[in-house]
């Protein structure tokens, strides 16, 4: 599938998710909601604690298609400027805006009209004034060089068909010493290619996941340092069975093949404070 086709598939999927939430038909999910339990799915469920849920409009929580909670791990400081790549309904942008306070700024970037409309409505309901949602693609960030302190993202970079470009753009817009602090789905260990392809077709949030080594290598190529991946959730046998139920495959056999191989990870890296030689790094 071409990069452009990947974008169109993602745009349609997330547009459908936004319309589902807006119409009051329930939470956005990675898989087919009809075959999953009330918790929706093992990836997007139980990511935010009660205190965080109380800080955002319900529609922002319902629209979340993330795989982690980057705002809880990014150590945001008052006065910082934060950018959320693939901000969806805006939950992580709104939470970040509260962390950085009135002297800071939280940007959300998304390419899906329906999600942007939902995010703007959630912004209005929140009453926050230090929030701005931008329309655009994470491969071409519509912000100046060295304009943000922290980049966050929640299970979106794995969906890009050009991850090298995403990481280069993230590096470009970060200030010297800026932080990359994202949640993403990562492959740990070997998964047969056909099994991985089949699973990606059924579970959208897993599509395009990089291996740990590939993620580290791409970040380093973009110029980042201090790179670290921390597993925040490991998807086991029962998780895989929940995803695969009703798909017309030998569920238990495939679930055993992928047990423990897909993880949600918190990915950290830093832009050097000075003296970098990577492309786009001169300052």
C-alpha positions as CSV (number, residue, x, y, z in Angstrom):
1,X,0.0,0.0,0.0
2,X,1.4,3.4,-1.0
3,X,2.0,6.2,1.6
4,X,-0.9,8.1,0.2
5,X,-3.2,5.1,0.4
6,X,-2.2,4.6,4.0
7,X,-3.1,8.2,4.7
8,X,-6.5,7.8,3.2
9,X,-7.3,4.6,5.1
10,X,-6.2,6.3,8.4
11,X,-8.2,9.4,7.5
12,X,-11.4,7.4,6.9
13,X,-10.9,5.2,10.0
14,X,-10.5,8.2,12.3
15,X,-13.3,10.1,10.6
16,X,-15.6,7.2,11.3
17,X,-14.4,7.1,14.9
18,X,-15.1,10.9,15.4
19,X,-18.6,10.5,13.8
20,X,-19.4,7.6,16.1
21,X,-18.5,9.6,19.2
22,X,-20.3,12.8,18.0
23,X,-23.5,10.8,17.3
24,X,-23.4,9.4,20.8
25,X,-23.0,5.8,19.6
26,X,-20.1,5.0,22.0
27,X,-16.3,5.0,22.3
28,X,-13.9,4.9,19.4
29,X,-12.2,1.5,19.1
30,X,-9.2,0.0,17.3
31,X,-11.2,-3.1,16.2
32,X,-14.7,-4.0,15.3
33,X,-16.8,-2.7,18.3
34,X,-19.5,-5.4,17.8
35,X,-17.1,-8.2,18.7
36,X,-15.4,-6.7,21.6
37,X,-16.3,-6.3,25.3
38,X,-17.6,-3.2,26.8
39,X,-14.1,-2.0,27.6
40,X,-13.8,-1.6,23.8
41,X,-10.4,-3.3,23.3
42,X,-7.1,-4.0,25.1
43,X,-5.2,-1.1,23.5
44,X,-7.5,1.9,24.0
45,X,-9.0,1.0,27.4
46,X,-8.0,2.0,30.9
47,X,-5.4,4.6,29.9
48,X,-6.5,7.6,32.0
49,X,-7.1,7.6,35.7
50,X,-10.2,9.1,37.3
51,X,-8.5,12.5,38.0
52,X,-7.5,12.9,34.4
53,X,-10.9,11.8,33.1
54,X,-12.4,14.6,35.2
55,X,-10.2,17.2,33.6
56,X,-11.6,16.7,30.0
57,X,-15.0,16.6,28.3
58,X,-16.4,13.1,28.0
59,X,-16.3,13.3,24.2
60,X,-12.5,13.8,24.3
61,X,-12.2,10.6,26.4
62,X,-14.6,8.6,24.2
63,X,-12.7,9.7,21.0
64,X,-9.3,8.5,22.3
65,X,-7.6,5.9,20.1
66,X,-4.4,6.0,22.0
67,X,-2.3,3.1,23.3
68,X,-0.8,4.9,26.3
69,X,-0.8,8.1,28.4
70,X,2.1,10.3,27.3
71,X,0.9,13.3,29.3
72,X,1.5,11.2,32.5
73,X,5.0,10.4,31.5
74,X,6.3,13.4,29.7
75,X,7.1,15.5,32.8
76,X,5.6,18.7,31.4
77,X,6.6,22.0,33.0
78,X,4.7,25.3,33.4
79,X,5.4,27.6,30.5
80,X,6.4,24.9,28.0
81,X,5.1,24.6,24.5
82,X,3.8,21.1,23.6
83,X,2.8,19.6,20.3
84,X,0.6,16.5,20.0
85,X,1.1,14.6,16.7
86,X,-2.2,13.1,15.6
87,X,-4.2,14.8,18.3
88,X,-7.6,13.3,17.4
89,X,-10.4,14.4,19.8
90,X,-7.9,16.4,21.8
91,X,-7.6,14.6,25.1
92,X,-3.8,14.7,25.4
93,X,-3.7,18.3,24.2
94,X,-6.2,19.4,26.8
95,X,-4.4,17.5,29.6
96,X,-1.1,19.0,28.4
97,X,-2.6,22.5,28.4
98,X,-3.5,22.1,32.0
99,X,0.1,20.9,32.9
100,X,1.9,23.7,31.1
101,X,-0.5,26.3,32.5
102,X,-1.6,29.7,31.1
103,X,2.0,30.7,30.4
104,X,2.4,27.6,28.2
105,X,0.8,26.5,25.0
106,X,-0.5,23.1,23.7
107,X,-0.9,22.5,20.0
108,X,-2.7,19.5,18.5
109,X,-2.1,18.5,14.9
110,X,-4.5,16.3,12.9
111,X,-5.4,15.7,9.3
112,X,-9.0,14.5,9.8
113,X,-11.7,17.1,9.5
114,X,-14.1,15.2,11.8
115,X,-11.6,14.8,14.6
116,X,-10.6,18.5,14.4
117,X,-14.2,19.6,14.6
118,X,-14.6,17.3,17.7
119,X,-11.4,18.6,19.2
120,X,-12.5,22.3,18.8
121,X,-15.8,21.4,20.5
122,X,-13.9,19.8,23.4
123,X,-11.7,22.8,23.6
124,X,-14.8,25.0,23.9
125,X,-16.2,22.8,26.6
126,X,-12.9,22.8,28.5
127,X,-12.7,26.5,28.8
128,X,-8.9,26.4,28.1
129,X,-7.4,29.3,26.2
130,X,-3.8,28.0,25.7
131,X,-4.9,25.4,23.1
132,X,-4.7,25.5,19.3
133,X,-5.6,22.8,16.9
134,X,-3.9,22.7,13.5
135,X,-4.9,20.9,10.4
136,X,-2.0,19.1,8.7
137,X,0.0,15.9,8.4
138,X,2.5,14.7,10.8
139,X,5.0,14.2,7.9
140,X,4.8,18.0,7.3
141,X,4.3,19.9,10.5
142,X,2.9,23.4,10.0
143,X,5.1,25.0,12.6
144,X,8.4,26.9,12.4
145,X,11.8,25.4,13.2
146,X,12.7,25.2,16.9
147,X,9.3,26.3,18.1
148,X,8.2,23.6,20.7
149,X,9.7,22.2,23.8
150,X,8.0,18.8,23.9
151,X,6.5,16.5,21.3
152,X,4.0,14.0,22.4
153,X,1.9,11.5,20.4
154,X,-0.4,8.6,21.3
155,X,-0.4,5.6,19.0
156,X,-0.2,7.6,15.8
157,X,3.4,7.5,14.5
158,X,3.1,3.7,13.9
159,X,0.3,4.5,11.4
160,X,2.4,6.7,9.2
161,X,3.7,5.3,5.9
162,X,6.8,7.5,6.2
163,X,8.1,7.3,9.7
164,X,11.5,8.7,8.8
165,X,9.9,11.9,7.6
166,X,7.8,12.2,10.8
167,X,10.8,11.9,13.0
168,X,12.8,14.4,10.9
169,X,9.9,16.9,11.2
170,X,9.6,16.3,14.9
171,X,13.4,17.0,15.2
172,X,13.1,20.2,13.1
173,X,10.3,21.8,15.2
174,X,11.8,20.9,18.6
175,X,14.0,23.6,20.3
176,X,17.6,22.7,21.2
177,X,17.3,20.4,24.2
178,X,13.7,19.6,23.4
179,X,12.1,16.4,24.3
180,X,10.4,13.6,22.2
181,X,8.0,11.7,24.5
182,X,5.4,9.5,22.7
183,X,3.4,6.4,23.3
184,X,3.4,4.0,20.4
185,X,2.8,0.4,19.5
186,X,6.1,-1.5,19.0
187,X,6.9,-5.1,18.0
188,X,9.2,-7.0,20.4
189,X,10.8,-10.1,19.0
190,X,10.0,-12.0,15.8
191,X,6.5,-12.1,14.3
192,X,5.9,-14.0,11.0
193,X,5.3,-11.5,8.2
194,X,2.0,-13.0,7.1
195,X,0.7,-13.2,10.7
196,X,1.8,-9.5,11.3
197,X,0.0,-8.5,8.0
198,X,-3.1,-10.3,8.9
199,X,-3.3,-8.9,12.4
200,X,-2.7,-5.4,11.1
201,X,-5.7,-5.7,8.8
202,X,-8.0,-6.5,11.7
203,X,-6.6,-4.3,14.4
204,X,-6.0,-0.8,13.0
205,X,-4.0,0.4,16.0
206,X,-1.3,-2.2,15.5
207,X,-0.7,-1.4,11.8
208,X,2.8,-0.3,10.8
209,X,4.3,-1.0,14.2
210,X,8.1,-0.9,14.2
211,X,10.4,-3.2,16.0
212,X,12.3,-1.8,19.0
213,X,15.6,-1.8,17.1
214,X,14.1,-0.1,14.1
215,X,12.5,2.6,16.2
216,X,15.8,3.4,18.0
217,X,17.7,3.4,14.6
218,X,15.2,5.8,13.0
219,X,15.3,8.2,15.9
220,X,19.1,8.2,15.9
221,X,19.2,8.8,12.1
222,X,16.9,11.8,12.6
223,X,19.5,13.2,15.1
224,X,18.0,12.3,18.5
225,X,20.0,11.2,21.5
226,X,19.2,9.7,24.9
227,X,16.8,7.3,23.2
228,X,14.9,4.8,25.5
229,X,11.8,2.6,25.1
230,X,9.8,1.5,28.1
231,X,7.1,-1.1,27.8
232,X,3.9,0.2,29.4
233,X,1.6,-2.6,28.3
234,X,2.3,-6.1,26.9
235,X,-0.5,-7.7,24.9
236,X,-0.9,-11.3,25.9
237,X,-2.8,-14.3,24.7
238,X,-6.2,-13.2,25.9
239,X,-5.7,-9.7,24.4
240,X,-4.9,-11.3,21.0
241,X,-8.0,-13.6,21.3
242,X,-10.2,-10.6,21.9
243,X,-8.9,-8.9,18.8
244,X,-9.2,-12.0,16.6
245,X,-12.6,-13.3,17.6
246,X,-15.0,-13.7,14.7
247,X,-12.3,-13.2,12.1
248,X,-12.5,-16.6,10.6
249,X,-9.0,-17.7,11.6
250,X,-7.6,-20.2,14.0
251,X,-7.7,-17.8,16.9
252,X,-5.8,-19.7,19.5
253,X,-3.0,-20.6,17.1
254,X,-2.5,-17.1,15.9
255,X,-2.9,-15.6,19.4
256,X,0.0,-17.9,20.6
257,X,2.2,-16.6,17.7
258,X,1.8,-13.0,18.7
259,X,1.5,-13.4,22.5
260,X,3.8,-10.8,24.2
261,X,5.2,-9.6,20.8
262,X,3.1,-6.4,20.5
263,X,3.6,-3.8,23.2
264,X,2.6,-0.3,24.0
265,X,5.8,1.6,24.8
266,X,6.7,5.0,26.0
267,X,9.5,6.3,23.7
268,X,11.8,9.0,24.9
269,X,14.5,10.9,23.1
270,X,16.1,14.4,23.2
271,X,17.2,16.9,20.6
272,X,20.9,17.8,21.4
273,X,21.2,21.1,23.2
274,X,24.0,22.2,20.7
275,X,26.5,21.1,18.2
276,X,24.5,18.5,16.2
277,X,25.4,17.4,12.6
278,X,22.2,15.6,11.6
279,X,20.2,16.8,8.7
280,X,18.1,19.8,9.6
281,X,19.9,20.2,12.9
282,X,22.1,23.2,12.4
283,X,21.5,26.0,14.8
